[in-house]
Amino acid sequence: MVVPADGLPARVRIHEVGARDGLQNEKMAVPTSVKEEFIRRLADAGLTTIEATSFVHPRWVPQLADAEQLFAQVADLGVDLPVLVPNQRGLDRALALGARRIAVFASATESFAKANLNRTLDESLAVFEPVVRQAKDAGVHVRGYVSMCFGDPWEGAVPLHQVARVCTALRDMGCDELSLGDTIGVATPGHVLELLSLLNEKGVPTDMIGVHFHDTYGQALANTYAALEHGVTTVDASAGGLGGCPYAKSATGNLATEDLVWMLHGLGIETGVDLGRLTATSVWMAAHLDRPSPSRTVRALGKTTQPHKDQ
C-alpha cells in the first residue's frame, strides 16, 4: 500500500554497489561470467547506476582482478557504470577502457586512511588531486567516497568538522558527487541530519551528496529516511545486502537494495526499479554464493522463487 509522506523527494536514484562493494568482500573470487550476468540482471531490473568494479592492484583486492575483462563485457549496457580508482594507475586503466564515471575513496580518519590506503589522511588527499584533475580534464564524472563519516573502529566517534574538512577538500578538487559512508554502521538519524546540515553550512549542496549506510545496528533505513527528509536523492545500496568492508572487520553488510526499494515504493517515491526482478536477481546470486541473502525483503519475497545457479 502506497502512503506518501510530506517533504520527501519525488524520485531517488539508487547507486547500486553490489557488483563492486559487495563482491569484493567475498572470500572466494566470483567467476567473471557470473559477475557479468549479475550486472546485466541488475540493469534489467531497472537500476541505472551500477558500480561495476575497481581498478585496484589485484594484490590488495584479488576478487576484482578481472576488472578489465569484466568492464569490457558490460560496457554495452547503456547504464552508468562507475568504477573505483585508487590512484593514477587505476585511472589510466579505467580511461583506456572508456570509463565515463570514476570514484576515489577517501577517509575521514587517520586510522582508516592508514589501514585502507597506507597513507595519512592528507597524503591520500594529495594522491587524489591529480587523479581528479585528469579525470575532469577527460570529461569524466567523479564521485568522492568518504568512509568512516560517523564512527571509526580504532578512533571511536568522528568529529563532524573532521568529516566536513575531507568533504570540502574533495569538492574543491572537482568531485561532482560525494558519498558519505557509515562504514561500521554506527550512525543514527540525528547524527545524519547534523552532518548534512554542517556540510550545507560549509558550501556542500545537498544535491551533491549521496549516503552509504551499513546495517550493523539495524539503522540503515532509519538513517536513509532522515537523509531523504533533508533532501538527499542519491542512496547507495547493494543487491541482496552483499558486502561490508575488507579493512574494517566490524563492518557488516550494506543496506540491501530490495529493503530500500520496498520502503521507497511504499512512500510513493519513484526509483525505476522492478522489485520482483531485483529480488529474483539476488536469489540467483545467493545460489551462486551458496548462502541465503541477508536482505529481509529478499527472504520475504524470494520464498517462492529459488532458482539454481544455472537459471
N, C-alpha and C positions, 0 to 999 in steps of 0.2 A: 504494500500500500504506500503510495507516494504522498508524503505530507511535507511540503516545503517549510523552511524556517526563514524568518526575516533576516536580511542583512548578509546573506551568503552569496557567493558568486553564482552566476547562471551556468557556468561551464568550468571544468577543471581539466587541465592537461596532465595526464599521468606519464611520468618519466619512468618507464619500465627498466628495472636494473637486474632482473633475474638472470639473464644470459651472461652478464659480466660479474656483478657483485655477488650474485647467487652461486653460480657455478665455480667461481674462483676459490670458494671455501670448501669444495668437495675434497675428500681425502683421495679419491681416485679420479683421474682425468676422464672426462666425458668425451666420447668419440666426436670428432668434428661433424660427422654426418648427423648425429643426434642434436648437436648444438644448432646446426643449420635448420633442421626441421623444427626445433623449438622456436627459433626466431620467426620462421615462416608462419607457424601456427599462431604465435602472438600477434603478428601483423594481420593475419586473417581474422583474429578476434576483435580487431579494430584499434589496437594500440598503434599510435603514430610516432612515438618516440621510444625506441628500443636500444638501450645501450648494449652494443654488440660484443665488445671485447676490450682488452687492454694491451697496449704495445709496451709492455714491461719486459725486462730481461727474464727469460724462462727460468733462470736460476732462482729468482725470487718468487715467481708465481708460475710453477710448471703447468698448472691446469689450463693456462691460457697461452701455452707455447705455440698454438696453431693460429695465432691472430691473423697473420697474412692470408693464410688459406681460407679461414672462415669468412673474413671480411669480403674477400673477392667473390665468395659463393653467395653472399646475401646482398651484395651491392645493388642488385637489380630490383629490389623490393618496392621502391617508391615511397619508403617511410624514412624518417630521420634516424640515422644510425650513429649516435655519438660513440666515441672511443676514448678511453683513458690514455693519456700520455704522461709518463713520469718525468721526462726530460727532453733535451733536444733530439737525441737519437730516436726516441719514441715518436716525436712529432714528424721527423723525416720519414720514418716508416709509414706513418698514417697518411701523410700527404702524398707519398708515392703511389698509394692505392686509391687516391681520390677522395679521402675522407673530407667531409664538409663541416663536421661538428666534432670538436675535441673537448676534453676535460682535463684539468690539472687538479691535483689532490693535495691540499694544504692542511695544516693542523692549527688548532687554536692553542695548543700547549707544547711546551718544550719536550716533555717526556714522549709524547706520541710522535712528534717530528723526528726524534732520535730513533724510536723503535721502528717507524714506518719508512723513514727516508734517510736515516743515518746522518742527519744534519741538524743543526739548531733551527729554530723557527725562522730566524732572519736569513740564514743561509739557504733554506728551502725556498723562501720567497724570492731570493736573488736568482736562484736557478730558474724559477718560473718566468721571470720578467722577460728574458729574450725569447722564450718559448711562446708566450702570449703575444709578444710583438710580432714575431714571424707569422704566427697563425693569423693574426688580424691583417697583416700585410697581404696574406694569401686569400683574404676574403672569407675566412673560416670562422664560424660561431664558436665562442669559447665559454665553457662553463667552469666555474671555480668551486670545487668541493671544499668545505671547511669541516673537518672532523673534530670531535670532542668539544662541540659547542656548549654542552650542558653539564658535562662531567667527564673526568679522566680517571682511569683505574689506578694510576700512580699519584696523581696530584689532587684528586678529590674534586670539589666544586671549582668551576672555572669562572673567574670574574667576567662579567658581561663586557666590560671595557676592553678586555683582552681579546675576546671574540670580535668585537667591533673593529679593533685595530687590524686584524687579519683581513676581515671583510672589506674594509675601506682600502687596504693595500691592493687587494685583488681587483677591486673596482677601478682603482687608479691605474693599474697595469693595462686595463682594457677589457676585462672579462665582461661578457654580455649578461651573464646569469650567475647567481651564487646559490649553492645548495647547502643549507645548514644541517649538519649531521649530528644526531643524537646517538653517537656511536655505541655507547654502552646502555642506552635505553633508560636513562635516569630522569629525563625531563618530565615536568608536569605542566599543565596548561598555563598557569600564571607565569611560570618561568619563560615559556614560549612567548607569551604576549609582551613580557618585559623586554626580551631581547629584540623582538621585532620592532617595538617602539623605539628602542635605543638606536637601532640601525637606521630607522627613518630620520631620527634627530641628527644622525651623522651623515645624512645625504644619500643613503642607500634606499632607493624607492622600493615599495612593496612589489611592484610588477617585475622587479629584477630578482626576486627571492623565490627559491623553492625550498621545500622542507623534506628531510630524510629521517624518519623516525624508526627506531627499533623497539620491539615489543617486550623487552626484558621484564618489565614490571607491569605489563598489560596496559600501558598508557599511550600506545601509538595512535589509536583512533581518537582518543580524547585530545591529544596534542594536535592532531591534524584538524580537528574541529575548531580548536582555538585559533589555529593559523588561518583557517577559512574565514572565521569571524573578523580577523584582521584584514582580510582582503587577498591573501595569498591564493594563487590559482594554479600553481605548479606543485605537484606532490610526487615524490619518489616512492615507488613500491616495487615489490618483487613477486612475480607469479608464484603462487603456492607457498609464499613466505620463505623462499630459499635464501640462504646466505647468513652472513654475520660479519666478522672481520678477522682475518688471519693474524693480525698484530695486536688485537685486544681480546684476550681469552675470555673475558667476562661478557663479551657481546653475544647476544643471541640473534635470532632471525630478524630480517627486515619485516616491515609492515607488509602483509600479504595483499597483493593487488586485488584479489577477489573480495577480501574483507573491506577494503577501501571502496571498491565499486558498489558493493551491497549498501554501504552507508550513503554514498553519494547519490545513487539512484533512488534510495528511499527519501532523500531530501529534495528530489526533483532536479538535481544538478546533472547536466549533460557531461558525458565522458566520451561518447562514440564507441564504447566497448560493449561487446556482446558477452554478457556474463556466462551464459551457457557454454559458448565456445572457449572462453578463457578457462573455465573450470575443467572442461574436458582436456584442455592442453596441460593443465597442472596435474591431473590424474594420470595422463600419459607419461609425463616426465617423472612422476613419483614411481611409476612402474619401472622406468629405466634406472632410477636411483635405488630401487628395491627397498623403499620405505614409504610410509604414509606422509602426506603433506601435513605440515603443521597448521595450515590455514583452516580456521573454523568453518568458513564458508565452503571451501572445497570439501571438507568432511561432510557437511550437511547436504550439499547439492550433488556430491560425487558418488553417493552410495549406490545409485542405480546405474552409474557409468564407470566401470572399472576395466578399461582396456588393457590388453597385454602390450608388451614392448613393440610388437610389430604392427599395432593398429594405429 
